[in-house]
Amino acid sequence: MKTLILLRHAKSGWDDPILRDFDRPLNPRGRRAAATVAREMQRLGLSFDRVLASPARRVVETIDALGDVLGALSPHYDRQLYLASPETLLEAVRAAPDGAERLLLVGHSPGIEMLALALSAGGTLRAEIEVKYPTASLAEIALPAAGWSQVREGSGELRRFIRPRDLDPALGPDE
């Protein structure tokens, strides 16, 4: 059994019209949401053996906020994960080392939510993801596979879907 945790980066700023999309930082609300989700991850005892992530600034800053609460994460940044399709994200998951039982993948919309939908079999939480996968939201999926290369679409059980507004209503509405 493998566990995949999919985290969409926290809310970024659009204040600088000249800044490239790749270089956009988190805004104050995004920093607060990332820290809030990190504290919830800690409270739930969520852990991971490997972190794969887009190298975009807003993803790096989201991971830094997690690390402030959870400790150093040592992410593996991959430029191919920047605004990646669900197929590219799935390829990255399938290429993860089998020694990692719990994988955290941090990326962007719409790839992250589309991957969550593709891997999960159904249920109430899946229906919530179909409606909206807000920034700084996290999905935890249990996958019946001995190795990451064996992960198949529709085989996972969506165990958790955590949105920042569920933890702190001041962080809503969802975006």
C-alpha positions in Angstrom: 0.0 0.0 0.0 1.3 3.4 -1.0 0.0 6.8 0.2 0.1 9.8 -2.1 -0.5 13.3 -0.7 -1.4 15.9 -3.3 -1.0 19.6 -2.2 -1.9 22.5 -4.4 0.4 25.5 -3.7 -1.0 28.3 -1.5 -2.4 31.5 -2.9 0.1 33.7 -4.8 0.2 37.3 -5.4 -0.5 39.2 -8.7 0.8 42.5 -7.5 3.7 42.9 -9.9 2.4 42.9 -13.5 5.9 42.5 -14.9 6.8 39.4 -12.8 6.8 36.1 -14.7 4.1 33.6 -13.6 6.9 31.2 -12.5 8.3 33.9 -10.1 5.1 34.9 -8.3 5.4 34.7 -4.5 2.7 33.8 -2.0 0.5 36.6 -0.8 -0.1 37.1 2.9 -3.3 35.0 2.8 -1.4 32.2 1.1 1.4 32.2 3.7 -1.3 32.0 6.5 -3.1 29.2 4.7 0.1 27.2 4.1 1.0 27.5 7.8 -2.5 26.5 8.8 -2.5 23.4 6.6 1.0 22.5 7.9 -0.3 22.6 11.5 -3.2 20.4 10.6 -0.8 17.9 8.9 1.3 17.9 12.0 -1.8 17.4 14.2 -2.9 14.5 12.0 0.5 12.9 12.0 0.8 13.1 8.2 4.3 12.3 7.1 6.1 11.5 3.9 9.3 9.8 2.8 9.7 11.9 -0.4 8.6 15.2 -1.7 8.3 16.0 -5.4 7.5 19.6 -6.4 7.4 22.2 -9.1 10.2 24.7 -8.7 7.9 27.7 -9.1 8.4 30.3 -6.4 4.9 29.9 -5.0 5.4 26.1 -4.6 8.9 26.6 -3.0 7.4 29.1 -0.5 4.5 26.8 0.3 7.0 24.0 1.0 9.1 26.4 3.1 5.9 27.2 5.2 5.3 23.5 5.7 9.0 23.0 6.7 8.6 25.8 9.4 6.1 23.5 11.1 7.0 20.0 10.1 10.8 20.3 9.9 13.1 20.2 6.8 11.5 18.5 3.9 14.3 18.1 1.3 12.1 18.4 -1.8 13.1 17.1 -5.2 12.2 20.0 -7.5 11.5 19.1 -11.1 10.9 21.8 -13.8 8.6 19.3 -15.6 6.1 19.6 -12.7 5.6 23.3 -13.3 1.9 23.6 -14.5 2.1 19.9 -15.4 -0.7 17.9 -16.9 -2.2 15.0 -14.8 -0.4 12.6 -17.1 3.0 14.2 -16.4 2.3 14.2 -12.7 1.3 10.5 -12.8 4.5 9.7 -14.6 6.5 11.4 -11.8 4.5 9.4 -9.2 5.2 6.2 -11.1 8.9 7.0 -11.2 9.2 7.5 -7.5 11.4 5.1 -5.6 9.6 2.2 -4.2 11.3 2.6 -0.8 9.2 5.7 -0.3 5.8 4.6 1.2 4.4 8.1 1.5 4.9 10.6 -1.3 4.0 14.3 -1.1 3.5 16.0 -4.5 3.2 19.8 -4.5 2.1 21.5 -7.6 -0.5 23.5 -9.6 -4.0 23.7 -10.8 -5.5 22.0 -12.7 -3.0 19.1 -12.8 -3.1 18.4 -9.1 -6.9 18.1 -8.9 -7.2 16.2 -12.1 -4.7 13.7 -10.8 -6.6 13.4 -7.5 -9.8 12.7 -9.5 -8.1 10.2 -11.9 -6.6 8.2 -9.0 -9.6 8.1 -6.6 -12.4 5.6 -7.1 -15.3 7.7 -5.8 -17.1 8.9 -2.7 -18.1 12.1 -1.0 -14.6 13.6 -0.8 -14.1 13.0 -4.5 -17.3 14.9 -5.2 -15.9 17.8 -3.2 -12.8 17.8 -5.3 -14.9 17.8 -8.5 -16.5 21.1 -7.3 -13.3 22.9 -6.3 -9.7 22.2 -5.3 -8.7 25.5 -3.7 -5.2 26.8 -3.1 -3.3 25.2 -0.2 -5.7 22.2 -0.3 -4.5 18.7 0.3 -5.8 15.3 -0.8 -4.5 12.0 0.7 -5.0 9.0 -1.4 -4.3 5.3 -0.4 -3.2 3.3 -3.4 -3.2 -0.5 -3.4 0.2 -0.9 -5.0 3.4 -2.5 -3.9 5.4 -0.1 -6.1 4.8 3.3 -7.5 5.1 2.1 -11.0 2.0 -0.1 -10.3 -0.3 2.9 -9.5 -3.4 2.7 -11.6 -6.2 5.2 -12.3 -9.4 4.7 -10.3 -7.7 2.4 -7.8 -7.2 4.8 -4.9 -9.2 5.5 -1.8 -9.4 9.2 -1.0 -8.9 9.3 2.7 -8.7 13.1 3.3 -9.5 16.3 1.5 -8.4 19.3 3.6 -9.1 22.9 2.6 -7.7 25.9 4.5 -11.2 27.4 4.9 -12.3 24.2 6.8 -9.5 24.9 9.3 -9.9 28.7 9.5 -13.1 30.3 8.0 -11.2 33.6 7.6 -9.2 31.8 4.8 -12.3 31.5 2.6 -13.8 31.8 0.1 -12.0 29.1 -1.8 -9.8 30.1 -4.7 
